[in-house]
Every structure is written in structure tokens, then in C-alpha cells.
Amino acid sequence: MSRLSESRISHLAHLVVSGLKRDDLAELPNEGRVLSETKRVLHEFFEREDQFDELVRQKIQSLSRHVPPGSREWDVLYRKYLEDEMRRHKNK
């Protein structure tokens, strides 16, 4: 489940579509379909982000030494592991 609610994702999708129209970046012959697809893509993006977050947190917890959450070391490990996971799944 995404950390963002459906209404938040919907709001973001509306902002994206409005921006595309306002800045004349795309022709939208079927705005409803574009909006629906934008919501779907955002939902998938945030869901995947949540999955990466969970994987990274588990990886840090499984280390032989305890790394306190919020510590500088934890933050560095989190960023490193997150980048590794994103790179590993980039083309999937």
C-alpha cells in the first residue's frame, strides 16, 4: 500500500495534467484517459518506492551490527542501498 492516499495521487495527477495543458506541452484529445493513466503511473511509482523502502530497511536491520535509525551511518546506508536497489530494478 502506498504511503500516499488515492486522493493525494489524484491531486498530483490533476496537477500534472493541468501543467501539461497550461504550458501547452501536449495535446490531450481525451483528457479523462490521460488523467486516468497519470493516476495509474503515479500509483505504481509510489508503490514501487514503498517496496524499495521496505527492502532497504530490512537490509539495514539484518546487518550484524546495530545501526540506530536516524543516525548518520543509517542515513548513508539507506541512500546507498536505495540507489543499489533502484539500479538493480531499473530495467524491470
N, C-alpha and C positions, 0 to 999 in steps of 0.2 A: 504494500500500500504506500502510495506517495505521501510525502510529508505535506504536500500542498493539497488543499481540498479541490473538489471539482469546480467550485465557484471561483477559486483563485486561478485555476488553469483556464477556465472560461474567460475570466477577466483579461489574463495575459494574451489569450488568443484574439480577443476583440481588439486589444491594443496593437497587436501585430498587424491584423487586417486593416485597422484604421490607418496605421502608419503607411502601409503599402499604398492605400488609396490616396491619402493626403499628399504623400511625396511623389505620387504618380510613378511608382516603381514597378507596378504590374497591372495588367488589365485583368479584372475579375468579373468574367461574364456570369459566373454562378457563385456569388458571394457566400451563400449558405454552405455550399460544398467546400469552398476554401476555408471557411471558418471551422467546419467540422473536421477537416483534415488537419488544420493547425492545432486544434484541441487534441487530436489523436497523437500527433507527433510530440507535442509538449508533454502529454501524459506518459508516453513511452520514454522520453528523455528523463523525466524526473523519477520514474520508476527504476530505470537503469542506474541513475545516480544513487538512489537509495540502496540498490543491490551492491554497488561498489562500496558504498559507505559501510555496509554491514560486513562485507568481506574484509575490508581494511581493518575495521575494529576487531574482528575475530583474529586476524593475523597478529595484531599488536598484543592482544590478550594472550595469545599462545606462545609468546616469547618466553624463554627460560627465566628471564629476569622480569621483575615487575616494573613497568613503566607507568608512572602515575598520569592519568588523563589530565590534560591541561598543562602539563609540563612542556618545556621547550623541546625536550627529546621526543615526547609523544607527538607534538605538532610536526616536527621534522619527519618522523617515521610515517605519520599519517600522509603527509604530502608525497613522500617518496613512494609508498605503497599504492597510493591512489593513482599516481602517474603510471606506475608499473601496470596496474590493472587496466587502466584506460588504454594504454599502449597495446597490451595483450589482447584486448577485445575490440580494438579499433576497426578491424575489417569484418567483424562478425555480424 
